[in-house]
Amino acid sequence: MTIKTVMIRGMEHSFWMRAKIAALRKRQTMAEWMTEAIRAKLRKEEVK
């Protein structure tokens, strides 16, 4: 693994953790959290 892939993986992990923490604060259900996380991920990929 190159340093770049490790960095990207770390960024993705922190992104998922932030999404999860934000959802927990709002006390959303798991389904709502998944939908939000997927939507945010798709938005993030569109920016690239």
C-alpha positions as CSV (number, residue, x, y, z in Angstrom):
1,M,0.0,0.0,0.0
2,T,1.2,3.5,-0.9
3,I,1.0,6.4,1.5
4,K,-1.7,7.9,-0.6
5,T,-4.1,4.9,-0.3
6,V,-3.5,4.9,3.5
7,M,-4.3,8.7,3.7
8,I,-7.4,8.2,1.5
9,R,-8.6,5.3,3.7
10,G,-7.9,7.3,6.8
11,M,-9.9,10.3,5.5
12,E,-12.8,8.0,4.5
13,H,-12.8,6.4,8.0
14,S,-12.9,9.8,9.7
15,F,-15.6,10.9,7.3
16,W,-17.8,7.9,8.3
17,M,-17.0,8.4,12.0
18,R,-18.1,12.1,11.8
19,A,-21.3,11.1,10.0
20,K,-22.0,8.4,12.6
21,I,-21.4,10.8,15.5
22,A,-23.6,13.5,13.9
23,A,-26.4,11.0,13.5
24,L,-26.0,9.8,17.1
25,R,-26.3,13.4,18.3
26,K,-29.6,13.7,16.4
27,R,-30.6,10.3,17.7
28,Q,-31.5,9.2,14.2
29,T,-32.3,5.5,13.4
30,M,-29.6,3.4,11.7
31,A,-31.6,3.5,8.4
32,E,-31.6,7.3,8.4
33,W,-27.9,7.4,9.2
34,M,-27.1,5.0,6.3
35,T,-29.2,7.1,3.9
36,E,-27.4,10.3,5.1
37,A,-24.0,8.7,4.9
38,I,-24.6,7.4,1.4
39,R,-26.0,10.8,0.2
40,A,-23.0,12.6,1.7
41,K,-20.6,10.1,0.1
42,L,-22.3,10.6,-3.3
43,R,-22.1,14.4,-2.9
44,K,-18.4,14.1,-2.0
45,E,-17.7,12.0,-5.1
46,E,-19.5,14.4,-7.4
47,V,-17.1,17.2,-6.3
48,K,-14.1,15.2,-7.5
